[in-house]
Amino acid sequence: MTRFPARAGVALALALSAAVVTASAAAAPLESTRALAAGLARTGRAEATLSWSVPGPPGSTASPLHGRLALEPPDLARLDVTGTGERITLRSDGGEWLQPRLKQFVRLTPRHAVAAIRWWRLLAGAGGASERRLGPGRYRLLVPATPAADADSADVWLDPRGLPERLLLADGMGGQSSYRLSGWRFTRAKGGAAFRLEVPPGVETVELP
């Protein structure tokens, strides 16, 4: 089972993650989010390759994974994992996680999606965060606590275009997880229907508590 990179993103990552993107139009975007926010405002959709690693059994090396990440304001994110057939969608009302190898279709509630949506909204230019410059092209995003989420931070590295190319996030277990983003492109938005998954035949539906 792929370990879901929920804290990314969309980073995103991901960021890769919190007010809606459109609500931040009156505020000047942070330097670390400026290019991604401008691209989304111009076309309505951003896509990138997201790469990360998941721990293997004790004594083994981590397994590299990657997938195609799609983001649309104000609260839509989707990750299609290469090779596993897994599909993950996130929205303010929750989302879905298809796991073909386990023959499971997991329905996510807003509570499960809030962390990932929080980070990608911030990277897309939403208000609610401050930044600290750590060096050339590297920033730390600082997020105060809210009723829905604890205070948090993420380190962001920017590529020559000013777009996120690496995210370093707390993994919730005392360590850190690193995510890389590449191949950014901006296209016309597809809308909410592209961020909803249907249950395939022969797959068990799982409702998370």
Disulfide bonds with the S-S distance in Angstrom:
none
